[in-house]
């Protein structure tokens, strides 16, 4: 029974850490860029788009396809950074908690 008590205590600690992590991710913003910084995209830690910045030199009809590609690339860059931040925060939230073999978080 002592093992069960320890597991419940660990689960409560993990739940508190997960809530802290979610609040931190909501407040975090990451920036992705492409085209040598000509296009920048800011996402929250939850993946919500906050801002798009476009260099004025790309704002003409002849550069439309280039701009579209750069927007997609900047978003992909920002999304990758968000995922890396989430993985890092998840590692911190679950530090010191032993899970049964094969069990992964989040459930």
N, CA, C and O atoms as a GROMACS GRO file, in nm:
protein
  428
    1UNK      N    1   0.081  -0.121   0.000
    1UNK     CA    2   0.000   0.000   0.000
    1UNK      C    3   0.085   0.127   0.000
    1UNK      O    4   0.042   0.232  -0.048
    2UNK      N    5   0.206   0.116   0.055
    2UNK     CA    6   0.294   0.231   0.058
    2UNK      C    7   0.328   0.277  -0.084
    2UNK      O    8   0.339   0.396  -0.112
    3UNK      N    9   0.344   0.179  -0.175
    3UNK     CA   10   0.371   0.211  -0.315
    3UNK      C   11   0.257   0.290  -0.378
    3UNK      O   12   0.280   0.385  -0.452
    4UNK      N   13   0.135   0.251  -0.348
    4UNK     CA   14   0.018   0.320  -0.402
    4UNK      C   15   0.012   0.462  -0.350
    4UNK      O   16  -0.022   0.554  -0.425
    5UNK      N   17   0.043   0.483  -0.225
    5UNK     CA   18   0.044   0.617  -0.167
    5UNK      C   19   0.148   0.706  -0.234
    5UNK      O   20   0.124   0.823  -0.262
    6UNK      N   21   0.266   0.647  -0.258
    6UNK     CA   22   0.371   0.722  -0.328
    6UNK      C   23   0.330   0.756  -0.470
    6UNK      O   24   0.358   0.866  -0.518
    7UNK      N   25   0.265   0.662  -0.538
    7UNK     CA   26   0.220   0.688  -0.675
    7UNK      C   27   0.117   0.800  -0.679
    7UNK      O   28   0.120   0.884  -0.769
    8UNK      N   29   0.026   0.801  -0.582
    8UNK     CA   30  -0.076   0.906  -0.577
    8UNK      C   31  -0.012   1.042  -0.549
    8UNK      O   32  -0.051   1.144  -0.608
    9UNK      N   33   0.085   1.043  -0.460
    9UNK     CA   34   0.157   1.168  -0.430
    9UNK      C   35   0.230   1.218  -0.554
    9UNK      O   36   0.226   1.337  -0.585
   10UNK      N   37   0.296   1.128  -0.626
   10UNK     CA   38   0.366   1.166  -0.749
   10UNK      C   39   0.269   1.218  -0.854
   10UNK      O   40   0.299   1.314  -0.925
   11UNK      N   41   0.153   1.155  -0.864
   11UNK     CA   42   0.052   1.198  -0.961
   11UNK      C   43   0.002   1.339  -0.929
   11UNK      O   44  -0.018   1.420  -1.020
   12UNK      N   45  -0.016   1.369  -0.802
   12UNK     CA   46  -0.058   1.504  -0.762
   12UNK      C   47   0.050   1.606  -0.794
   12UNK      O   48   0.020   1.716  -0.840
   13UNK      N   49   0.176   1.570  -0.768
   13UNK     CA   50   0.287   1.660  -0.800
   13UNK      C   51   0.294   1.685  -0.950
   13UNK      O   52   0.316   1.797  -0.994
   14UNK      N   53   0.277   1.579  -1.026
   14UNK     CA   54   0.284   1.591  -1.171
   14UNK      C   55   0.169   1.678  -1.222
   14UNK      O   56   0.189   1.759  -1.313
   15UNK      N   57   0.051   1.663  -1.166
   15UNK     CA   58  -0.064   1.744  -1.208
   15UNK      C   59  -0.037   1.892  -1.182
   15UNK      O   60  -0.069   1.976  -1.266
   16UNK      N   61   0.020   1.923  -1.068
   16UNK     CA   62   0.053   2.063  -1.038
   16UNK      C   63   0.157   2.116  -1.135
   16UNK      O   64   0.146   2.229  -1.182
   17UNK      N   65   0.259   2.034  -1.166
   17UNK     CA   66   0.361   2.077  -1.261
   17UNK      C   67   0.302   2.097  -1.401
   17UNK      O   68   0.340   2.190  -1.472
   18UNK      N   69   0.210   2.010  -1.440
   18UNK     CA   70   0.147   2.021  -1.572
   18UNK      C   71   0.066   2.150  -1.580
   18UNK      O   72   0.067   2.217  -1.684
   19UNK      N   73  -0.004   2.186  -1.474
   19UNK     CA   74  -0.080   2.311  -1.474
   19UNK      C   75   0.013   2.431  -1.485
   19UNK      O   76  -0.017   2.527  -1.557
   20UNK      N   77   0.124   2.427  -1.414
   20UNK     CA   78   0.224   2.534  -1.424
   20UNK      C   79   0.280   2.543  -1.565
   20UNK      O   80   0.298   2.652  -1.619
   21UNK      N   81   0.307   2.427  -1.624
   21UNK     CA   82   0.362   2.422  -1.759
   21UNK      C   83   0.264   2.482  -1.859
   21UNK      O   84   0.305   2.559  -1.946
   22UNK      N   85   0.137   2.449  -1.848
   22UNK     CA   86   0.036   2.502  -1.940
   22UNK      C   87   0.025   2.653  -1.928
   22UNK      O   88   0.013   2.722  -2.029
   23UNK      N   89   0.029   2.705  -1.806
   23UNK     CA   90   0.024   2.850  -1.787
   23UNK      C   91   0.147   2.916  -1.847
   23UNK      O   92   0.137   3.022  -1.910
   24UNK      N   93   0.262   2.855  -1.829
   24UNK     CA   94   0.386   2.909  -1.885
   24UNK      C   95   0.382   2.909  -2.038
   24UNK      O   96   0.425   3.005  -2.101
   25UNK      N   97   0.330   2.802  -2.096
   25UNK     CA   98   0.321   2.793  -2.242
   25UNK      C   99   0.226   2.898  -2.299
   25UNK      O  100   0.252   2.954  -2.406
   26UNK      N  101   0.118   2.925  -2.229
   26UNK     CA  102   0.025   3.028  -2.274
   26UNK      C  103   0.091   3.165  -2.278
   26UNK      O  104   0.060   3.247  -2.364
   27UNK      N  105   0.180   3.190  -2.185
   27UNK     CA  106   0.247   3.320  -2.177
   27UNK      C  107   0.370   3.329  -2.268
   27UNK      O  108   0.419   3.438  -2.295
   28UNK      N  109   0.419   3.215  -2.316
   28UNK     CA  110   0.539   3.212  -2.398
   28UNK      C  111   0.506   3.242  -2.544
   28UNK      O  112   0.404   3.197  -2.596
   29UNK      N  113   0.591   3.320  -2.608
   29UNK     CA  114   0.580   3.343  -2.751
   29UNK      C  115   0.713   3.308  -2.816
   29UNK      O  116   0.819   3.339  -2.762
   30UNK      N  117   0.708   3.244  -2.932
   30UNK     CA  118   0.828   3.212  -3.007
   30UNK      C  119   0.816   3.271  -3.147
   30UNK      O  120   0.706   3.288  -3.200
   31UNK      N  121   0.931   3.301  -3.204
   31UNK     CA  122   0.931   3.362  -3.337
   31UNK      C  123   0.999   3.269  -3.436
   31UNK      O  124   1.107   3.215  -3.411
   32UNK      N  125   0.933   3.250  -3.549
   32UNK     CA  126   0.991   3.176  -3.660
   32UNK      C  127   1.021   3.274  -3.771
   32UNK      O  128   0.949   3.373  -3.787
   33UNK      N  129   1.125   3.248  -3.847
   33UNK     CA  130   1.163   3.340  -3.954
   33UNK      C  131   1.202   3.262  -4.078
   33UNK      O  132   1.240   3.145  -4.072
   34UNK      N  133   1.193   3.330  -4.192
   34UNK     CA  134   1.239   3.272  -4.318
   34UNK      C  135   1.287   3.385  -4.408
   34UNK      O  136   1.264   3.503  -4.380
   35UNK      N  137   1.354   3.347  -4.515
   35UNK     CA  138   1.404   3.448  -4.607
   35UNK      C  139   1.506   3.540  -4.542
   35UNK      O  140   1.509   3.659  -4.572
   36UNK      N  141   1.588   3.485  -4.455
   36UNK     CA  142   1.687   3.568  -4.388
   36UNK      C  143   1.625   3.673  -4.297
   36UNK      O  144   1.682   3.780  -4.277
   37UNK      N  145   1.508   3.642  -4.244
   37UNK     CA  146   1.440   3.735  -4.153
   37UNK      C  147   1.344   3.830  -4.223
   37UNK      O  148   1.289   3.921  -4.160
   38UNK      N  149   1.323   3.810  -4.354
   38UNK     CA  150   1.231   3.898  -4.427
   38UNK      C  151   1.086   3.873  -4.389
   38UNK      O  152   1.002   3.963  -4.399
   39UNK      N  153   1.057   3.751  -4.345
   39UNK     CA  154   0.924   3.717  -4.297
   39UNK      C  155   0.940   3.656  -4.158
   39UNK      O  156   1.020   3.566  -4.138
   40UNK      N  157   0.862   3.708  -4.063
   40UNK     CA  158   0.866   3.658  -3.926
   40UNK      C  159   0.724   3.630  -3.880
   40UNK      O  160   0.630   3.702  -3.913
   41UNK      N  161   0.710   3.522  -3.803
   41UNK     CA  162   0.581   3.480  -3.750
   41UNK      C  163   0.598   3.455  -3.602
   41UNK      O  164   0.693   3.388  -3.561
   42UNK      N  165   0.508   3.508  -3.520
   42UNK     CA  166   0.510   3.484  -3.375
   42UNK      C  167   0.391   3.396  -3.338
   42UNK      O  168   0.277   3.425  -3.374
   43UNK      N  169   0.421   3.289  -3.264
   43UNK     CA  170   0.319   3.197  -3.214
   43UNK      C  171   0.329   3.190  -3.063
   43UNK      O  172   0.437   3.206  -3.006
   44UNK      N  173   0.215   3.167  -2.998
   44UNK     CA  174   0.218   3.139  -2.854
   44UNK      C  175   0.265   2.996  -2.835
   44UNK      O  176   0.273   2.918  -2.930
   45UNK      N  177   0.294   2.962  -2.712
   45UNK     CA  178   0.332   2.825  -2.679
   45UNK      C  179   0.222   2.725  -2.709
   45UNK      O  180   0.248   2.605  -2.718
   46UNK      N  181   0.100   2.774  -2.724
   46UNK     CA  182  -0.013   2.688  -2.758
   46UNK      C  183  -0.034   2.680  -2.909
   46UNK      O  184  -0.122   2.608  -2.956
   47UNK      N  185   0.048   2.756  -2.986
   47UNK     CA  186   0.037   2.752  -3.131
   47UNK      C  187  -0.053   2.856  -3.192
   47UNK      O  188  -0.078   2.852  -3.313
   48UNK      N  189  -0.104   2.950  -3.112
   48UNK     CA  190  -0.189   3.056  -3.166
   48UNK      C  191  -0.102   3.162  -3.233
   48UNK      O  192  -0.001   3.204  -3.178
   49UNK      N  193  -0.142   3.205  -3.353
   49UNK     CA  194  -0.070   3.306  -3.427
   49UNK      C  195  -0.094   3.443  -3.365
   49UNK      O  196  -0.208   3.484  -3.345
   50UNK      N  197   0.016   3.514  -3.333
   50UNK     CA  198   0.005   3.645  -3.269
   50UNK      C  199   0.043   3.759  -3.363
   50UNK      O  200  -0.018   3.866  -3.359
   51UNK      N  201   0.145   3.736  -3.450
   51UNK     CA  202   0.193   3.846  -3.532
   51UNK      C  203   0.263   3.792  -3.656
   51UNK      O  204   0.328   3.687  -3.651
   52UNK      N  205   0.248   3.865  -3.766
   52UNK     CA  206   0.322   3.837  -3.889
   52UNK      C  207   0.390   3.967  -3.929
   52UNK      O  208   0.327   4.072  -3.936
   53UNK      N  209   0.520   3.959  -3.956
   53UNK     CA  210   0.597   4.076  -4.001
   53UNK      C  211   0.656   4.043  -4.137
   53UNK      O  212   0.722   3.940  -4.155
   54UNK      N  213   0.633   4.132  -4.234
   54UNK     CA  214   0.679   4.111  -4.371
   54UNK      C  215   0.762   4.230  -4.414
   54UNK      O  216   0.720   4.345  -4.401
   55UNK      N  217   0.881   4.202  -4.467
   55UNK     CA  218   0.968   4.307  -4.519
   55UNK      C  219   0.896   4.377  -4.635
   55UNK      O  220   0.842   4.309  -4.723
   56UNK      N  221   0.895   4.509  -4.638
   56UNK     CA  222   0.825   4.584  -4.743
   56UNK      C  223   0.870   4.548  -4.886
   56UNK      O  224   0.792   4.563  -4.980
   57UNK      N  225   0.993   4.502  -4.903
   57UNK     CA  226   1.040   4.469  -5.038
   57UNK      C  227   0.964   4.350  -5.098
   57UNK      O  228   0.967   4.330  -5.220
   58UNK      N  229   0.897   4.272  -5.014
   58UNK     CA  230   0.819   4.158  -5.065
   58UNK      C  231   0.675   4.194  -5.098
   58UNK      O  232   0.598   4.109  -5.143
   59UNK      N  233   0.639   4.318  -5.077
   59UNK     CA  234   0.500   4.360  -5.094
   59UNK      C  235   0.472   4.411  -5.236
   59UNK      O  236   0.431   4.526  -5.254
   60UNK      N  237   0.495   4.326  -5.333
   60UNK     CA  238   0.456   4.361  -5.469
   60UNK      C  239   0.406   4.236  -5.539
   60UNK      O  240   0.436   4.124  -5.497
   61UNK      N  241   0.331   4.254  -5.645
   61UNK     CA  242   0.265   4.143  -5.714
   61UNK      C  243   0.365   4.040  -5.767
   61UNK      O  244   0.335   3.920  -5.769
   62UNK      N  245   0.481   4.084  -5.809
   62UNK     CA  246   0.579   3.991  -5.865
   62UNK      C  247   0.636   3.896  -5.760
   62UNK      O  248   0.686   3.789  -5.794
   63UNK      N  249   0.630   3.932  -5.635
   63UNK     CA  250   0.687   3.852  -5.527
   63UNK      C  251   0.582   3.771  -5.451
   63UNK      O  252   0.611   3.714  -5.346
   64UNK      N  253   0.460   3.764  -5.504
   64UNK     CA  254   0.350   3.700  -5.433
   64UNK      C  255   0.382   3.555  -5.397
   64UNK      O  256   0.365   3.516  -5.281
   65UNK      N  257   0.426   3.475  -5.491
   65UNK     CA  258   0.454   3.334  -5.464
   65UNK      C  259   0.570   3.317  -5.367
   65UNK      O  260   0.567   3.229  -5.281
   66UNK      N  261   0.670   3.401  -5.380
   66UNK     CA  262   0.784   3.397  -5.287
   66UNK      C  263   0.734   3.428  -5.146
   66UNK      O  264   0.770   3.359  -5.051
   67UNK      N  265   0.651   3.531  -5.133
   67UNK     CA  266   0.596   3.569  -5.003
   67UNK      C  267   0.514   3.455  -4.942
   67UNK      O  268   0.527   3.425  -4.824
   68UNK      N  269   0.431   3.392  -5.024
   68UNK     CA  270   0.349   3.280  -4.974
   68UNK      C  271   0.438   3.167  -4.922
   68UNK      O  272   0.412   3.112  -4.815
   69UNK      N  273   0.543   3.134  -4.998
   69UNK     CA  274   0.635   3.028  -4.954
   69UNK      C  275   0.708   3.067  -4.826
   69UNK      O  276   0.727   2.985  -4.737
   70UNK      N  277   0.748   3.193  -4.818
   70UNK     CA  278   0.819   3.239  -4.697
   70UNK      C  279   0.729   3.238  -4.575
   70UNK      O  280   0.774   3.209  -4.464
   71UNK      N  281   0.601   3.270  -4.592
   71UNK     CA  282   0.507   3.264  -4.480
   71UNK      C  283   0.492   3.121  -4.429
   71UNK      O  284   0.493   3.098  -4.308
   72UNK      N  285   0.480   3.027  -4.520
   72UNK     CA  286   0.468   2.887  -4.480
   72UNK      C  287   0.595   2.842  -4.408
   72UNK      O  288   0.587   2.774  -4.305
   73UNK      N  289   0.711   2.879  -4.460
   73UNK     CA  290   0.838   2.840  -4.399
   73UNK      C  291   0.855   2.903  -4.261
   73UNK      O  292   0.902   2.837  -4.169
   74UNK      N  293   0.818   3.030  -4.246
   74UNK     CA  294   0.829   3.097  -4.116
   74UNK      C  295   0.736   3.032  -4.014
   74UNK      O  296   0.773   3.015  -3.898
   75UNK      N  297   0.617   2.996  -4.058
   75UNK     CA  298   0.523   2.929  -3.967
   75UNK      C  299   0.578   2.793  -3.924
   75UNK      O  300   0.569   2.756  -3.807
   76UNK      N  301   0.634   2.719  -4.018
   76UNK     CA  302   0.691   2.588  -3.986
   76UNK      C  303   0.806   2.603  -3.886
   76UNK      O  304   0.821   2.522  -3.795
   77UNK      N  305   0.888   2.706  -3.904
   77UNK     CA  306   0.999   2.732  -3.813
   77UNK      C  307   0.947   2.762  -3.673
   77UNK      O  308   0.998   2.708  -3.574
   78UNK      N  309   0.847   2.848  -3.664
   78UNK     CA  310   0.790   2.883  -3.533
   78UNK      C  311   0.724   2.761  -3.468
   78UNK      O  312   0.738   2.740  -3.348
   79UNK      N  313   0.653   2.681  -3.547
   79UNK     CA  314   0.586   2.563  -3.493
   79UNK      C  315   0.688   2.464  -3.437
   79UNK      O  316   0.665   2.404  -3.332
   80UNK      N  317   0.799   2.446  -3.507
   80UNK     CA  318   0.904   2.356  -3.460
   80UNK      C  319   0.959   2.405  -3.327
   80UNK      O  320   0.987   2.325  -3.238
   81UNK      N  321   0.976   2.535  -3.314
   81UNK     CA  322   1.027   2.593  -3.189
   81UNK      C  323   0.926   2.576  -3.075
   81UNK      O  324   0.965   2.550  -2.961
   82UNK      N  325   0.797   2.589  -3.106
   82UNK     CA  326   0.692   2.567  -3.005
   82UNK      C  327   0.697   2.422  -2.958
   82UNK      O  328   0.691   2.395  -2.838
   83UNK      N  329   0.708   2.329  -3.051
   83UNK     CA  330   0.713   2.187  -3.014
   83UNK      C  331   0.836   2.156  -2.930
   83UNK      O  332   0.828   2.077  -2.836
   84UNK      N  333   0.950   2.216  -2.963
   84UNK     CA  334   1.071   2.195  -2.883
   84UNK      C  335   1.053   2.251  -2.742
   84UNK      O  336   1.095   2.189  -2.644
   85UNK      N  337   0.990   2.368  -2.733
   85UNK     CA  338   0.964   2.429  -2.602
   85UNK      C  339   0.870   2.341  -2.520
   85UNK      O  340   0.892   2.320  -2.400
   86UNK      N  341   0.766   2.288  -2.585
   86UNK     CA  342   0.671   2.200  -2.516
   86UNK      C  343   0.742   2.075  -2.465
   86UNK      O  344   0.719   2.032  -2.352
   87UNK      N  345   0.827   2.015  -2.548
   87UNK     CA  346   0.898   1.894  -2.507
   87UNK      C  347   0.989   1.922  -2.388
   87UNK      O  348   0.999   1.841  -2.296
   88UNK      N  349   1.055   2.037  -2.391
   88UNK     CA  350   1.144   2.075  -2.281
   88UNK      C  351   1.064   2.095  -2.152
   88UNK      O  352   1.106   2.050  -2.045
   89UNK      N  353   0.951   2.163  -2.162
   89UNK     CA  354   0.869   2.187  -2.044
   89UNK      C  355   0.808   2.057  -1.992
   89UNK      O  356   0.796   2.038  -1.870
   90UNK      N  357   0.772   1.966  -2.082
   90UNK     CA  358   0.717   1.836  -2.041
   90UNK      C  359   0.823   1.758  -1.966
   90UNK      O  360   0.794   1.692  -1.867
   91UNK      N  361   0.946   1.765  -2.014
   91UNK     CA  362   1.057   1.696  -1.946
   91UNK      C  363   1.072   1.749  -1.804
   91UNK      O  364   1.090   1.671  -1.710
   92UNK      N  365   1.063   1.881  -1.788
   92UNK     CA  366   1.074   1.941  -1.655
   92UNK      C  367   0.957   1.900  -1.566
   92UNK      O  368   0.975   1.870  -1.448
   93UNK      N  369   0.836   1.897  -1.624
   93UNK     CA  370   0.717   1.866  -1.546
   93UNK      C  371   0.717   1.722  -1.496
   93UNK      O  372   0.664   1.693  -1.389
   94UNK      N  373   0.777   1.633  -1.572
   94UNK     CA  374   0.774   1.492  -1.533
   94UNK      C  375   0.904   1.446  -1.468
   94UNK      O  376   0.919   1.327  -1.440
   95UNK      N  377   0.996   1.537  -1.444
   95UNK     CA  378   1.125   1.501  -1.384
   95UNK      C  379   1.104   1.438  -1.247
   95UNK      O  380   1.028   1.489  -1.164
   96UNK      N  381   1.171   1.329  -1.225
   96UNK     CA  382   1.166   1.264  -1.094
   96UNK      C  383   1.046   1.175  -1.072
   96UNK      O  384   1.032   1.115  -0.965
   97UNK      N  385   0.959   1.165  -1.170
   97UNK     CA  386   0.841   1.080  -1.155
   97UNK      C  387   0.864   0.954  -1.235
   97UNK      O  388   0.887   0.958  -1.356
   98UNK      N  389   0.858   0.842  -1.166
   98UNK     CA  390   0.882   0.715  -1.234
   98UNK      C  391   0.749   0.660  -1.283
   98UNK      O  392   0.655   0.640  -1.205
   99UNK      N  393   0.742   0.634  -1.411
   99UNK     CA  394   0.622   0.576  -1.470
   99UNK      C  395   0.647   0.430  -1.501
   99UNK      O  396   0.761   0.390  -1.524
  100UNK      N  397   0.541   0.350  -1.500
  100UNK     CA  398   0.558   0.209  -1.537
  100UNK      C  399   0.612   0.197  -1.679
  100UNK      O  400   0.585   0.285  -1.762
  101UNK      N  401   0.686   0.092  -1.710
  101UNK     CA  402   0.742   0.074  -1.844
  101UNK      C  403   0.634   0.081  -1.951
  101UNK      O  404   0.525   0.025  -1.935
  102UNK      N  405   0.663   0.152  -2.058
  102UNK     CA  406   0.570   0.162  -2.170
  102UNK      C  407   0.468   0.275  -2.157
  102UNK      O  408   0.399   0.306  -2.254
  103UNK      N  409   0.458   0.335  -2.041
  103UNK     CA  410   0.361   0.443  -2.021
  103UNK      C  411   0.424   0.574  -2.058
  103UNK      O  412   0.534   0.606  -2.010
  104UNK      N  413   0.357   0.652  -2.141
  104UNK     CA  414   0.409   0.779  -2.186
  104UNK      C  415   0.312   0.891  -2.153
  104UNK      O  416   0.192   0.869  -2.136
  105UNK      N  417   0.367   1.014  -2.143
  105UNK     CA  418   0.285   1.131  -2.119
  105UNK      C  419   0.284   1.218  -2.243
  105UNK      O  420   0.379   1.212  -2.320
  106UNK      N  421   0.182   1.297  -2.266
  106UNK     CA  422   0.055   1.296  -2.193
  106UNK      C  423  -0.024   1.171  -2.227
  106UNK      O  424  -0.004   1.111  -2.332
  107UNK      N  425  -0.112   1.133  -2.137
  107UNK     CA  426  -0.186   1.007  -2.150
  107UNK      C  427  -0.277   1.009  -2.268
  107UNK      O  428  -0.348   0.912  -2.294
   0.00000   0.00000   0.00000
